Amino acid sequence: MTGESVDILISGGGVAGLTAATIFGRAGFCVLCVDPTPPVIARDAEGSDLRTTAFLQPSQALLERAGLWGRLAPHAAPLQIMRVVDAGGETPEPRIVKDFNAADISERPFGWNLPNWLLRREMVAHLEGLPNVTFRPGTATTTLFTREAEARVGLSDGSRVRARLVIAADGRNSPIREAAGIRVKTIRYGQKALAFAVTHPIPHENVSTEIHRSGGPFTLVPLPDHEGRPSSAIVWMEEGPEVARLAALPVDAFEAAMNARSCHLFGPLTLASRRTVWPIISQIADRMWAERVALVAEAAHVVPPIGAQGLNMSLADMRVLADLAEAAPERLGERAMLETYHRKRHWEVAARVRGIDLLNRASMLSAPPLRDARASALNALYSLAPVRKTLMQMGLGAWG
């Protein structure tokens, strides 16, 4: 439709973009969300995102505020304990095991874990009940022109849309960010991640387990039972050539490799999905705004999948942006609002990107003396109760 006018145009229909559409739609804004690729909403369909997202406490509160949590809660696996295992000795066996228990700082779990494909399914269904939100999959943004009063966005279906605010939730290679002329700093590690699901005989008991040896962490995150057996999502980070080798292995050889890497903590792991491969980088935009444009999620920042920080940082972006929009809806998209958004978010984002970068580099260590030093540091930090509790509170990313 030529000349369509909305309050907010969201570029990107992934988990971040759909969440933004729900939050701003629930707040009463007229929202159009577009994405060039229709969402894959079935677990075993080609192209489905087999990664999972752990919604930490502040993120769960935001989803509750948006009216989404009621749909998601029945499918969520609580994360009560974050277990860190160092297996960096001569053989891949646990030598240090430390549990960070949410009970030490809260009466609630750290968070709740859900598969990304299921999140898309439930979010798309939820948007159908919001009359002021339109989701247009199969449609991409092609042009961006801004002026002080509004943004004009060209879409791949030939239409033009006028918006008071454009939210770029269109990923690490964001077309909107590029069109707005915002530069990014990217760090490449030579790593990739394998993401897949497994079943195992020993229940996970709502424990997220991060096993460190070399190449990056091997992380098992609780899922609801699959076909009557305990199930976990795995993100296995290694150097790129090793990931390519692992991804190409026959199932029996791959299962042998993942069982060795898991230190057999949950008994024999059985592959319960296809294997998907994802690149690992850190990235941060120089600024999180341009005229009539706000960057959120991976358009603004990308971190390795450590400590469940990625999407939770993204939801912190949306919480701040939504608070500003609801406090002064008549000033939606104005320069002062967007400068305030940048000021409230960019410093914390930069600090978290730096912190996760350091953790990832530590997890990649391969030389035995350095792995020994990593184990000693973990032991020392855990042994100091005030430090341990502070680390847990920082990990939750509590928003002031």
C-alpha positions as CSV (number, residue, x, y, z in Angstrom):
1,M,0.0,0.0,0.0
2,T,1.6,3.2,-1.1
3,G,1.7,6.0,1.5
4,E,1.0,3.7,4.5
5,S,1.6,5.5,7.8
6,V,2.5,3.8,11.1
7,D,3.9,4.9,14.4
8,I,6.7,2.3,14.4
9,L,8.2,0.2,11.6
10,I,10.2,-2.8,12.8
11,S,12.7,-4.3,10.4
12,G,13.3,-7.9,11.4
13,G,10.9,-10.7,12.3
14,G,13.1,-12.9,14.4
15,V,12.7,-13.4,18.1
16,A,13.9,-9.9,18.8
17,G,11.7,-8.2,16.2
18,L,8.6,-10.2,17.1
19,T,9.1,-9.3,20.8
20,A,9.4,-5.6,19.9
21,A,6.2,-5.8,17.9
22,T,4.4,-7.3,20.9
23,I,5.8,-4.8,23.4
24,F,5.0,-1.7,21.4
25,G,1.7,-3.1,20.1
26,R,0.6,-3.8,23.6
27,A,1.5,-0.3,24.5
28,G,-1.0,1.0,21.9
29,F,1.3,2.0,19.1
30,C,0.5,1.3,15.5
31,V,3.2,-1.2,14.4
32,L,4.3,-2.8,11.2
33,C,6.9,-5.6,11.4
34,V,8.5,-6.8,8.2
35,D,11.0,-9.6,7.5
36,P,12.3,-11.0,4.2
37,T,12.0,-14.6,5.3
38,P,8.8,-16.1,6.7
39,P,9.4,-17.6,10.2
40,V,10.0,-21.3,10.5
41,I,7.8,-22.4,13.3
42,A,8.2,-26.2,13.3
43,R,11.0,-28.0,15.2
44,D,12.0,-30.4,12.4
45,A,11.3,-28.1,9.4
46,E,14.2,-27.1,7.1
47,G,15.7,-23.9,8.3
48,S,14.3,-24.0,11.8
49,D,16.4,-22.3,14.5
50,L,17.4,-25.1,16.9
51,R,19.1,-22.7,19.3
52,T,17.4,-21.8,22.6
53,T,16.9,-18.6,24.5
54,A,17.1,-18.4,28.3
55,F,14.9,-15.5,29.5
56,L,16.5,-14.3,32.7
57,Q,14.3,-12.8,35.4
58,P,14.2,-9.2,34.1
59,S,13.4,-10.4,30.5
60,Q,10.6,-12.7,31.9
61,A,9.1,-9.6,33.6
62,L,9.1,-7.7,30.3
63,L,7.4,-10.6,28.5
64,E,4.8,-10.6,31.3
65,R,4.2,-6.9,30.8
66,A,3.8,-7.5,27.1
67,G,1.2,-10.2,27.6
68,L,3.4,-12.9,26.1
69,W,4.5,-14.9,29.1
70,G,1.2,-16.8,29.5
71,R,1.7,-18.4,26.1
72,L,5.4,-19.2,26.7
73,A,5.3,-20.5,30.3
74,P,3.9,-24.0,29.6
75,H,6.8,-24.7,27.2
76,A,9.6,-23.2,29.4
77,A,12.2,-25.2,31.3
78,P,13.4,-23.3,34.5
79,L,17.1,-22.7,35.1
80,Q,17.7,-23.1,38.8
81,I,21.4,-23.8,38.8
82,M,24.2,-22.6,36.4
83,R,27.0,-25.2,36.7
84,V,30.5,-24.4,35.5
85,V,32.7,-27.4,34.9
86,D,36.4,-27.2,34.1
87,A,37.6,-30.2,32.2
88,G,40.9,-28.8,31.0
89,G,43.2,-31.5,32.4
90,E,45.1,-34.1,30.3
91,T,41.9,-36.1,29.8
92,P,38.3,-34.7,29.2
93,E,37.1,-35.3,32.8
94,P,35.7,-32.8,35.3
95,R,38.3,-31.5,37.7
96,I,36.4,-28.6,39.1
97,V,32.6,-28.3,39.3
98,K,31.0,-25.2,40.7
99,D,27.3,-24.5,41.1
100,F,25.8,-21.0,41.0
101,N,22.4,-21.5,42.6
102,A,19.6,-19.0,42.1
103,A,18.4,-19.7,45.6
104,D,21.4,-17.8,46.9
105,I,20.1,-14.5,45.5
106,S,16.4,-15.1,44.7
107,E,13.3,-17.2,45.4
108,R,12.9,-17.7,41.6
109,P,15.0,-19.5,39.0
110,F,17.7,-17.5,37.1
111,G,15.5,-17.8,34.1
112,W,13.5,-20.1,31.8
113,N,14.7,-21.7,28.6
114,L,12.7,-22.1,25.3
115,P,13.6,-23.2,21.8
116,N,13.8,-20.4,19.3
117,W,11.5,-22.1,16.7
118,L,8.8,-22.4,19.4
119,L,9.2,-18.7,20.4
120,R,8.6,-17.7,16.8
121,R,5.5,-19.9,16.6
122,E,4.0,-18.5,19.8
123,M,4.9,-14.9,19.1
124,V,3.4,-15.0,15.6
125,A,0.2,-16.5,17.0
126,H,0.1,-13.8,19.7
127,L,0.5,-11.0,17.2
128,E,-2.7,-12.1,15.4
129,G,-4.6,-10.9,18.5
130,L,-3.2,-7.4,18.4
131,P,-5.3,-5.4,15.9
132,N,-2.8,-2.5,15.8
133,V,0.1,-4.7,14.8
134,T,0.7,-6.0,11.3
135,F,3.3,-8.7,10.6
136,R,4.3,-8.9,7.0
137,P,6.7,-11.9,6.4
138,G,8.3,-12.2,3.0
139,T,8.8,-8.5,2.8
140,A,12.2,-6.7,3.2
141,T,13.2,-3.1,3.7
142,T,14.9,-1.8,0.6
143,T,15.4,2.0,1.2
144,L,15.5,4.4,4.1
145,F,15.1,8.1,3.9
146,T,14.8,10.2,7.1
147,R,14.1,13.8,8.0
148,E,13.4,15.5,11.3
149,A,9.7,14.7,11.3
150,E,9.5,11.1,10.0
151,A,11.2,8.2,8.3
152,R,10.2,6.9,4.9
153,V,11.0,3.3,4.2
154,G,10.7,1.5,0.9
155,L,9.7,-2.2,1.0
156,S,10.4,-5.0,-1.4
157,D,6.7,-5.3,-2.4
158,G,7.0,-1.8,-3.9
159,S,5.1,0.0,-1.2
160,R,6.3,3.0,0.9
161,V,5.8,3.4,4.6
162,R,6.0,6.5,6.7
163,A,7.0,6.0,10.3
164,R,7.7,8.1,13.3
165,L,10.3,5.5,14.5
166,V,12.1,2.7,12.7
167,I,13.4,0.0,14.9
168,A,16.3,-2.0,13.4
169,A,16.0,-5.6,14.7
170,D,17.3,-7.0,11.5
171,G,20.4,-8.8,12.7
172,R,24.2,-8.4,12.7
173,N,24.2,-7.4,9.0
174,S,21.4,-4.9,9.5
175,P,20.3,-3.2,6.3
176,I,18.7,-0.4,8.3
177,R,21.9,0.2,10.2
178,E,23.9,0.3,7.0
179,A,21.4,2.7,5.4
180,A,21.6,4.9,8.4
181,G,25.4,5.1,8.1
182,I,26.2,3.6,11.5
183,R,29.6,1.9,11.8
184,V,30.3,-1.3,13.8
185,K,33.4,-2.8,15.4
186,T,33.6,-6.6,14.8
187,I,35.8,-9.1,16.5
188,R,36.2,-12.5,14.8
189,Y,37.5,-15.5,16.8
190,G,37.8,-18.1,14.1
191,Q,35.1,-20.0,16.1
192,K,31.7,-21.5,15.1
193,A,29.0,-23.1,17.1
194,L,27.1,-26.3,16.6
195,A,23.5,-26.1,17.9
196,F,21.4,-29.2,18.3
197,A,19.2,-31.1,20.8
198,V,19.9,-34.3,22.6
199,T,18.2,-36.8,25.0
200,H,19.9,-38.4,27.9
201,P,19.1,-40.9,30.7
202,I,20.1,-38.8,33.6
203,P,17.7,-35.9,34.3
204,H,19.1,-32.4,34.0
205,E,17.2,-31.3,37.2
206,N,16.9,-27.7,35.7
207,V,20.7,-27.3,35.7
208,S,22.4,-25.5,32.9
209,T,25.9,-27.0,32.5
210,E,28.8,-25.2,30.9
211,I,31.9,-27.4,30.3
212,H,35.2,-25.7,29.5
213,R,38.1,-27.5,28.0
214,S,39.4,-25.7,24.8
215,G,38.0,-24.1,21.7
216,G,35.0,-22.7,23.6
217,P,32.4,-23.9,26.0
218,F,30.2,-27.0,25.5
219,T,26.9,-25.9,27.1
220,L,23.8,-28.1,27.9
221,V,20.7,-26.1,28.6
222,P,17.5,-27.8,30.0
223,L,14.6,-28.5,27.7
224,P,11.3,-30.1,28.5
225,D,11.3,-33.9,28.0
226,H,11.4,-35.1,24.4
227,E,9.5,-38.3,23.5
228,G,9.5,-39.3,27.2
229,R,13.2,-38.8,27.9
230,P,15.1,-35.9,29.6
231,S,16.3,-33.5,26.9
232,S,18.8,-30.6,26.6
233,A,19.8,-28.1,24.0
234,I,23.5,-28.0,23.3
235,V,25.7,-25.2,22.0
236,W,29.2,-26.6,21.2
237,M,31.8,-24.0,20.3
238,E,35.0,-24.9,18.6
239,E,37.4,-23.5,16.0
240,G,35.8,-23.3,12.6
241,P,37.6,-26.2,10.9
242,E,36.8,-28.5,13.8
243,V,33.1,-27.5,13.7
244,A,33.0,-28.3,10.0
245,R,34.6,-31.7,10.7
246,L,32.1,-32.5,13.5
247,A,29.1,-31.3,11.5
248,A,30.0,-33.7,8.7
249,L,30.5,-36.8,10.9
250,P,28.1,-39.7,10.7
251,V,25.6,-39.8,13.6
252,D,27.4,-42.6,15.5
253,A,30.8,-40.9,15.2
254,F,29.3,-37.5,16.2
255,E,27.6,-39.0,19.2
256,A,30.8,-40.6,20.3
257,A,32.6,-37.2,20.0
258,M,29.9,-35.3,21.9
259,N,29.8,-37.9,24.6
260,A,33.5,-37.5,25.2
261,R,33.2,-33.7,25.2
262,S,30.3,-33.8,27.7
263,C,32.4,-35.8,30.1
264,H,29.5,-38.3,30.3
265,L,27.8,-36.1,33.0
266,F,24.3,-37.0,31.8
267,G,25.0,-40.5,30.6
268,P,25.0,-41.4,26.9
269,L,23.8,-38.5,24.8
270,T,21.6,-39.3,21.9
271,L,21.2,-36.8,19.0
272,A,17.6,-35.7,18.8
273,S,17.6,-33.1,16.0
274,R,19.7,-32.1,13.0
275,R,22.9,-30.2,13.6
276,T,23.1,-26.5,12.7
277,V,26.2,-24.3,12.5
278,W,26.4,-20.6,13.6
279,P,29.3,-18.2,13.3
280,I,30.7,-16.7,16.5
281,I,31.7,-13.0,16.7
282,S,31.5,-10.0,19.0
283,Q,30.2,-6.8,17.5
284,I,29.0,-3.4,18.7
285,A,27.6,-0.4,16.8
286,D,29.3,2.9,17.3
287,R,25.9,4.3,18.4
288,M,22.4,2.9,18.9
289,W,20.5,5.6,17.1
290,A,20.3,7.7,14.0
291,E,17.7,10.2,12.8
292,R,14.3,8.5,13.5
293,V,16.1,5.1,13.9
294,A,16.8,3.0,17.0
295,L,19.1,-0.1,16.8
296,V,18.2,-3.0,19.0
297,A,19.4,-6.6,19.5
298,E,22.0,-7.9,17.0
299,A,21.7,-4.8,14.9
300,A,23.3,-3.0,17.9
301,H,25.4,-5.7,19.6
302,V,26.4,-9.4,19.1
303,V,28.1,-11.5,21.7
304,P,29.2,-15.2,21.9
305,P,26.6,-17.5,23.5
306,I,28.0,-17.4,27.0
307,G,26.0,-16.8,30.2
308,A,22.7,-16.4,28.4
309,Q,23.4,-12.7,27.7
310,G,22.6,-12.2,24.0
311,L,18.8,-11.9,23.8
312,N,18.6,-10.6,27.4
313,M,20.7,-7.6,26.4
314,S,18.3,-7.2,23.5
315,L,15.2,-7.2,25.7
316,A,16.9,-4.6,27.9
317,D,17.2,-2.4,24.8
318,M,13.5,-2.8,24.2
319,R,12.5,-2.2,27.8
320,V,14.4,1.2,27.9
321,L,13.0,2.2,24.4
322,A,9.5,1.2,25.4
323,D,9.7,3.1,28.7
324,L,10.8,6.2,26.9
325,A,8.0,5.8,24.3
326,E,5.3,5.3,26.8
327,A,6.5,8.2,29.0
328,A,6.1,10.7,26.1
329,P,4.3,9.1,23.2
330,E,4.0,12.5,21.4
331,R,7.9,12.5,21.2
332,L,8.2,9.1,19.7
333,G,11.3,8.9,17.5
334,E,12.5,12.4,18.2
335,R,16.2,13.1,18.6
336,A,16.1,13.8,22.4
337,M,14.3,10.4,23.0
338,L,16.8,8.5,20.9
339,E,19.8,10.2,22.4
340,T,18.5,9.3,25.9
341,Y,18.0,5.7,24.7
342,H,21.6,5.6,23.5
343,R,22.9,7.1,26.7
344,K,21.0,4.6,28.9
345,R,22.1,1.5,27.0
346,H,25.3,2.0,25.1
347,W,27.7,2.1,28.1
348,E,26.3,-1.1,29.7
349,V,26.2,-2.8,26.3
350,A,29.8,-2.0,25.7
351,A,30.8,-3.3,29.1
352,R,29.0,-6.6,28.6
353,V,30.5,-7.0,25.1
354,R,34.0,-6.6,26.6
355,G,33.3,-8.9,29.5
356,I,31.9,-11.7,27.4
357,D,34.8,-11.3,25.0
358,L,37.2,-12.0,27.8
359,L,35.2,-15.0,29.0
360,N,35.2,-16.4,25.5
361,R,38.9,-15.9,25.0
362,A,39.5,-17.7,28.4
363,S,37.2,-20.6,27.3
364,M,39.3,-21.0,24.1
365,L,42.6,-21.6,25.8
366,S,44.4,-24.7,24.7
367,A,47.8,-24.6,26.4
368,P,47.7,-26.7,29.6
369,P,49.3,-24.0,31.9
370,L,46.7,-21.5,30.7
371,R,43.9,-23.9,31.3
372,D,45.3,-24.6,34.8
373,A,45.2,-20.8,35.4
374,R,41.6,-20.6,34.2
375,A,40.6,-23.4,36.6
376,S,42.4,-21.7,39.5
377,A,40.6,-18.4,38.7
378,L,37.2,-20.2,38.7
379,N,38.0,-21.8,42.0
380,A,39.1,-18.5,43.6
381,L,36.1,-16.5,42.4
382,Y,33.6,-19.2,43.5
383,S,35.2,-19.5,47.0
384,L,34.4,-15.8,47.8
385,A,30.7,-15.7,48.6
386,P,30.2,-12.0,48.1
387,V,32.0,-12.1,44.7
388,R,29.9,-15.2,43.7
389,K,26.6,-13.4,44.5
390,T,27.7,-10.3,42.8
391,L,28.6,-12.2,39.6
392,M,25.2,-13.9,39.7
393,Q,23.4,-10.6,40.1
394,M,25.4,-9.1,37.2
395,G,24.7,-12.1,35.1
396,L,20.9,-11.5,35.6
397,G,21.5,-8.1,34.1
398,A,19.1,-6.4,36.5
399,W,17.9,-3.2,35.0
400,G,17.7,-0.2,37.3
